[in-house]
């Protein structure tokens, strides 16, 4: 009886790995992999029947699971679509992903329209120096409707009778850090204004041009919009709202032939990540904005540790932006772009733990991966001392 129970659990483990991998493959490839997944599951049912008859059936299940895992991890070379005469609009090209994407897409032959906050910023000057004459710079703050309309008018004039092939929603901001209770309402509103409302307005404005070309919408989001990263409530909430709208658009734009992709990157060193003065300013602003009672309950040591942990995490982030840039290019050139792209080390493992393991393990993983707090709030420490 014990031997039967052991073999049953081994069988269930192998089947769980296989079915989980098959579903992951299906979700990653969206509908187009459905026939393959159905075939896999059909073979699984047949082999599953054999398992109960002999050990050979169990071995076949194991071999099939291994083969499917190898197949899921293998990416067959696919010829990309031509880039000639295709125009791509990218937001937030002053630095980071946007700047690197503009340079890379220009090198692929796209006609890139790169929006920047300031036309004389170092990133804007770099694009003019390094890219071809096909690249056009436009000034645009995505939170300013007038800027968005001006950028739209310039893009429409450049296109003529053509449509817009791609919109890359890259511009975003993480304006502060701290526990949800400590984060100011202005912080929540600031994140929503840029990451959600600004991106939504740009997307809605440019949709007529995208529909004309049956083009692509590629949006850089964040895993924090789907998983509860400690001390990122404001940023995560804005990305969660963005993810929902983008996924809704994906359904609604299918009749128009517009493909919609979401990119979920791991930690990369962009923006103000390596600027120590920025972190000091954010820390000082947070302390000055808290009520005396809240500051006393949490304690300055707790807030200082949070700031130092964020700085440490940012300093360890990868400077190699190529995983994200290559996914942007794939989403724009692939005949069958993915619905979701996981870009960078550790993201797929994070989502596997979040999806398949109990919440306890997922929470512990995020805490150890992101912000490993050791200092407890001052009020908690006083209560424990009294006990």
C-alpha positions as CSV (number, residue, x, y, z in Angstrom):
1,X,0.0,0.0,0.0
2,X,2.8,2.4,0.9
3,X,4.6,1.6,-2.4
4,X,1.4,2.4,-4.3
5,X,1.0,5.7,-2.4
6,X,4.6,6.6,-3.2
7,X,4.3,5.9,-6.8
8,X,1.0,7.8,-7.0
9,X,2.6,10.9,-5.5
10,X,5.6,10.6,-7.9
11,X,3.2,10.3,-10.7
12,X,1.2,13.3,-9.6
13,X,4.4,15.3,-9.3
14,X,5.5,14.5,-12.8
15,X,2.0,15.3,-14.1
16,X,1.9,18.6,-12.3
17,X,5.2,19.7,-13.8
18,X,4.0,18.7,-17.3
19,X,0.6,20.2,-17.1
20,X,2.0,23.4,-15.4
21,X,4.5,23.7,-18.2
22,X,1.9,23.1,-20.9
23,X,-0.4,25.8,-19.4
24,X,2.5,28.2,-19.1
25,X,3.4,27.6,-22.7
26,X,-0.2,28.2,-23.7
27,X,-0.5,31.4,-21.8
28,X,2.8,32.7,-23.0
29,X,1.9,32.0,-26.6
30,X,-1.8,33.0,-26.2
31,X,-4.3,31.3,-28.6
32,X,-1.8,30.3,-31.3
33,X,-0.3,27.5,-29.3
34,X,-3.7,25.9,-28.5
35,X,-3.5,23.1,-31.0
36,X,0.0,22.1,-29.7
37,X,-1.2,22.1,-26.1
38,X,-4.3,20.1,-26.9
39,X,-2.1,17.5,-28.7
40,X,0.2,17.4,-25.6
41,X,-2.6,16.9,-23.2
42,X,-4.2,14.2,-25.5
43,X,-1.0,12.2,-25.5
44,X,-0.8,12.7,-21.7
45,X,-4.2,11.1,-21.2
46,X,-3.1,8.1,-23.3
47,X,0.1,7.7,-21.4
48,X,-1.7,8.2,-18.1
49,X,-3.9,5.2,-18.9
50,X,-0.7,3.1,-19.6
51,X,0.8,4.2,-16.3
52,X,-1.8,2.3,-14.3
53,X,-1.0,-0.9,-16.3
54,X,2.8,-0.9,-16.1
55,X,6.0,0.9,-15.0
56,X,6.6,1.5,-18.7
57,X,3.7,3.9,-18.8
58,X,5.2,5.9,-15.9
59,X,8.5,6.1,-17.6
60,X,6.8,7.3,-20.8
61,X,5.1,10.1,-18.7
62,X,8.5,11.1,-17.3
63,X,10.1,11.2,-20.8
64,X,7.1,13.1,-22.2
65,X,7.3,15.7,-19.4
66,X,11.0,16.2,-20.0
67,X,10.5,16.5,-23.7
68,X,7.8,19.1,-23.3
69,X,9.9,21.1,-20.9
70,X,12.7,21.1,-23.4
71,X,10.3,22.1,-26.2
72,X,8.8,24.9,-24.1
73,X,12.2,26.3,-23.4
74,X,13.3,26.1,-27.1
75,X,12.6,29.0,-29.4
76,X,12.7,28.1,-33.0
77,X,14.2,30.9,-35.2
78,X,11.4,32.9,-36.8
79,X,11.9,35.4,-39.5
80,X,10.9,38.9,-38.4
81,X,8.6,41.2,-40.4
82,X,10.3,43.8,-42.6
83,X,10.9,47.2,-41.0
84,X,11.0,49.3,-44.1
85,X,8.7,52.3,-44.0
86,X,7.3,51.3,-40.6
87,X,7.0,54.1,-38.1
88,X,7.3,53.5,-34.3
89,X,6.5,56.1,-31.6
90,X,8.4,55.6,-28.3
91,X,7.7,57.6,-25.1
92,X,10.3,58.5,-22.4
93,X,13.4,58.4,-24.5
94,X,15.6,60.8,-22.4
95,X,17.2,57.8,-20.8
96,X,16.8,54.1,-19.8
97,X,14.8,51.7,-21.8
98,X,13.3,54.4,-24.1
99,X,16.7,55.8,-25.2
100,X,18.2,52.3,-25.8
101,X,15.1,51.1,-27.6
102,X,15.1,54.2,-29.9
103,X,18.7,53.5,-30.9
104,X,18.2,49.8,-31.4
105,X,15.0,50.2,-33.5
106,X,16.6,52.9,-35.6
107,X,19.4,50.4,-36.3
108,X,16.9,47.8,-37.4
109,X,15.5,50.2,-40.0
110,X,12.4,51.6,-38.3
111,X,11.4,55.2,-38.6
112,X,11.5,56.1,-35.0
113,X,9.7,59.1,-33.4
114,X,11.2,59.4,-29.9
115,X,9.5,61.6,-27.4
116,X,11.6,63.3,-24.7
117,X,10.8,65.6,-21.8
118,X,13.5,68.0,-22.9
119,X,14.9,68.4,-26.4
120,X,18.3,69.5,-25.0
121,X,18.7,66.7,-22.5
122,X,21.8,64.5,-22.7
123,X,19.7,61.6,-23.9
124,X,18.1,63.6,-26.6
125,X,21.4,65.0,-27.8
126,X,22.8,61.4,-27.9
127,X,20.0,60.2,-30.1
128,X,20.5,63.0,-32.6
129,X,24.3,62.2,-32.7
130,X,24.1,58.4,-32.8
131,X,21.0,57.6,-34.9
132,X,20.1,57.9,-38.5
133,X,18.3,60.8,-40.2
134,X,15.1,58.7,-40.0
135,X,14.8,59.4,-36.2
136,X,12.6,62.3,-35.2
137,X,12.6,63.9,-31.8
138,X,9.5,65.4,-30.3
139,X,9.1,67.1,-26.9
140,X,6.3,65.5,-24.8
141,X,5.3,65.3,-21.2
142,X,2.7,62.5,-21.2
143,X,0.8,64.1,-18.3
144,X,0.2,67.2,-20.4
145,X,-2.7,66.8,-22.9
146,X,-1.4,69.7,-25.1
147,X,2.0,68.0,-25.4
148,X,0.3,64.8,-26.4
149,X,-1.8,66.5,-29.0
150,X,1.2,68.3,-30.5
151,X,3.1,65.0,-30.7
152,X,0.1,63.3,-32.3
153,X,-0.1,66.1,-34.9
154,X,3.6,65.9,-35.8
155,X,3.3,62.1,-36.1
156,X,0.2,62.3,-38.3
157,X,2.0,64.8,-40.6
158,X,5.0,62.5,-40.9
159,X,2.9,59.5,-41.7
160,X,0.9,61.0,-44.4
161,X,-1.4,58.3,-45.7
162,X,0.4,55.6,-43.7
163,X,-0.6,54.3,-40.3
164,X,1.5,54.0,-37.2
165,X,3.1,50.6,-36.9
166,X,4.1,50.7,-33.3
167,X,3.5,52.6,-30.0
168,X,6.0,51.8,-27.3
169,X,4.6,53.0,-23.9
170,X,7.8,53.3,-21.9
171,X,7.5,56.6,-20.0
172,X,6.9,56.0,-16.3
173,X,8.0,57.0,-12.8
174,X,8.5,55.7,-9.4
175,X,8.3,58.9,-7.4
176,X,8.9,57.6,-3.9
177,X,9.2,54.6,-1.7
178,X,7.9,53.5,1.7
179,X,5.2,51.5,3.4
180,X,1.7,52.0,2.2
181,X,0.7,53.8,5.4
182,X,3.7,56.1,5.1
183,X,3.3,56.9,1.4
184,X,1.7,60.3,0.9
185,X,-1.5,60.7,-1.1
186,X,0.4,63.0,-3.5
187,X,2.7,60.0,-4.1
188,X,-0.2,57.8,-5.1
189,X,-1.7,60.5,-7.3
190,X,1.7,61.2,-8.9
191,X,2.3,57.6,-9.8
192,X,-1.2,57.3,-11.2
193,X,-0.9,60.5,-13.2
194,X,2.2,59.4,-15.1
195,X,2.1,55.6,-15.1
196,X,-1.7,55.2,-15.7
197,X,-3.5,58.3,-16.9
198,X,-0.6,59.7,-18.9
199,X,0.0,56.3,-20.7
200,X,-3.7,55.8,-21.2
201,X,-4.1,59.2,-22.8
202,X,-1.2,58.6,-25.2
203,X,-2.6,55.2,-26.2
204,X,-6.1,56.5,-26.8
205,X,-4.8,59.5,-28.7
206,X,-2.6,57.4,-31.1
207,X,-5.1,54.5,-31.5
208,X,-6.6,55.8,-34.8
209,X,-3.2,55.8,-36.4
210,X,-2.5,52.3,-35.0
211,X,-5.8,50.9,-36.2
212,X,-5.0,52.2,-39.7
213,X,-1.8,50.2,-39.9
214,X,-3.1,47.2,-37.9
215,X,-0.1,47.9,-35.8
216,X,1.3,47.0,-32.4
217,X,1.1,48.4,-28.8
218,X,4.0,47.5,-26.6
219,X,3.8,48.6,-23.0
220,X,6.6,48.4,-20.4
221,X,5.0,47.6,-17.1
222,X,6.3,45.9,-13.9
223,X,5.8,42.7,-11.9
224,X,4.9,45.0,-9.0
225,X,1.6,45.6,-10.7
226,X,0.7,42.0,-10.2
227,X,2.6,41.0,-7.0
228,X,2.8,42.7,-3.6
229,X,6.3,44.1,-3.5
230,X,7.0,45.6,0.0
231,X,7.2,49.4,0.1
232,X,6.0,49.8,-3.5
233,X,2.3,50.2,-3.0
234,X,1.9,53.5,-4.9
235,X,4.0,52.4,-7.8
236,X,2.5,48.9,-7.9
237,X,-1.1,50.2,-7.8
238,X,-0.5,52.5,-10.8
239,X,1.0,49.6,-12.8
240,X,-1.8,47.3,-11.8
241,X,-4.3,49.7,-13.2
242,X,-2.2,50.0,-16.4
243,X,-2.0,46.2,-16.8
244,X,-5.8,45.9,-16.6
245,X,-6.5,48.5,-19.2
246,X,-3.8,47.2,-21.6
247,X,-5.2,43.7,-21.3
248,X,-8.7,45.0,-21.9
249,X,-7.5,46.8,-25.0
250,X,-5.9,43.6,-26.2
251,X,-9.4,42.0,-26.3
252,X,-11.1,45.0,-27.8
253,X,-8.6,45.7,-30.5
254,X,-8.5,42.1,-31.9
255,X,-11.2,43.0,-34.6
256,X,-9.0,45.8,-35.7
257,X,-5.9,43.5,-36.1
258,X,-3.9,45.5,-33.5
259,X,-1.6,43.3,-31.5
260,X,-1.0,44.3,-27.8
261,X,2.0,43.1,-25.7
262,X,3.0,43.7,-22.1
263,X,6.6,43.6,-21.0
264,X,7.4,42.7,-17.4
265,X,11.1,43.4,-16.7
266,X,13.2,42.5,-13.7
267,X,15.3,45.1,-11.9
268,X,17.4,47.2,-14.1
269,X,19.5,50.3,-13.4
270,X,17.6,53.1,-15.1
271,X,16.6,56.7,-14.3
272,X,17.6,57.9,-10.8
273,X,18.6,54.4,-9.5
274,X,22.3,55.2,-9.1
275,X,21.8,58.8,-7.9
276,X,22.5,58.8,-4.2
277,X,21.3,62.5,-3.9
278,X,17.9,61.4,-5.2
279,X,17.5,58.8,-2.5
280,X,18.5,61.3,0.2
281,X,16.0,63.9,-1.1
282,X,13.2,61.3,-1.1
283,X,14.1,60.2,2.4
284,X,14.2,63.8,3.7
285,X,10.9,64.6,2.0
286,X,9.2,61.6,3.5
287,X,10.3,62.4,7.1
288,X,9.3,66.0,6.8
289,X,5.9,65.1,5.4
290,X,4.9,62.5,8.1
291,X,2.9,63.5,11.2
292,X,4.8,63.5,14.5
293,X,2.7,60.6,15.8
294,X,3.3,58.4,12.7
295,X,7.0,59.2,12.7
296,X,7.2,58.3,16.4
297,X,5.4,55.0,15.9
298,X,7.6,53.9,13.0
299,X,10.8,55.5,14.1
300,X,13.5,57.2,12.0
301,X,15.7,54.1,12.1
302,X,13.0,52.1,10.3
303,X,12.7,54.8,7.6
304,X,16.4,55.0,7.2
305,X,16.7,51.3,6.7
306,X,14.0,51.3,4.0
307,X,16.0,54.0,2.2
308,X,19.2,52.1,2.5
309,X,17.6,48.9,1.3
310,X,16.2,50.6,-1.8
311,X,19.6,52.1,-2.6
312,X,21.2,48.7,-2.1
313,X,18.7,47.0,-4.4
314,X,19.1,49.7,-7.0
315,X,22.9,49.4,-6.9
316,X,22.7,45.7,-7.6
317,X,20.3,46.0,-10.5
318,X,21.6,45.1,-13.9
319,X,23.0,47.7,-16.2
320,X,22.5,45.5,-19.3
321,X,19.2,46.6,-20.8
322,X,19.4,44.2,-23.7
323,X,16.8,41.7,-22.4
324,X,14.1,44.4,-22.4
325,X,15.2,46.0,-25.7
326,X,15.2,42.6,-27.5
327,X,11.7,41.9,-26.3
328,X,10.5,45.3,-27.5
329,X,12.0,44.5,-30.9
330,X,10.4,41.1,-30.9
331,X,7.0,42.5,-30.1
332,X,7.3,44.8,-33.0
333,X,8.8,42.4,-35.6
334,X,7.4,39.0,-34.7
335,X,4.7,37.7,-37.0
336,X,3.1,36.3,-33.8
337,X,4.1,38.6,-30.9
338,X,3.5,37.3,-27.4
339,X,0.9,38.7,-25.1
340,X,3.4,38.8,-22.2
341,X,7.2,39.1,-22.2
342,X,9.2,38.3,-19.1
343,X,12.5,40.2,-19.5
344,X,15.5,39.8,-17.3
345,X,16.9,37.3,-14.8
346,X,14.6,35.8,-12.1
347,X,11.2,37.1,-13.5
348,X,10.0,33.7,-14.7
349,X,11.0,32.1,-11.4
350,X,9.2,34.8,-9.5
351,X,6.0,34.2,-11.5
352,X,6.3,30.4,-11.1
353,X,6.5,30.8,-7.3
354,X,3.7,33.4,-7.3
355,X,1.4,31.2,-9.4
356,X,2.0,27.6,-8.2
357,X,3.2,27.8,-4.6
358,X,1.3,28.9,-1.5
359,X,1.1,32.6,-0.7
360,X,3.4,32.1,2.3
361,X,6.3,31.0,0.0
362,X,5.6,33.8,-2.5
363,X,5.6,36.4,0.3
364,X,8.9,35.2,1.7
365,X,10.4,35.1,-1.7
366,X,9.5,38.7,-2.4
367,X,10.8,39.8,1.0
368,X,14.1,38.1,0.5
369,X,14.4,39.2,-3.1
370,X,13.5,42.8,-2.7
371,X,13.5,44.5,0.7
372,X,15.0,42.4,3.6
373,X,13.9,44.5,6.5
374,X,15.4,43.8,9.9
375,X,14.4,46.9,11.8
376,X,10.9,46.7,13.3
377,X,8.7,49.8,13.8
378,X,9.6,51.7,17.0
379,X,6.1,51.2,18.5
380,X,6.4,47.4,18.0
381,X,9.8,47.4,19.6
382,X,8.5,49.2,22.7
383,X,5.6,46.8,23.0
384,X,7.9,43.8,22.8
385,X,10.3,45.3,25.4
386,X,7.4,45.9,27.9
387,X,6.4,42.3,27.5
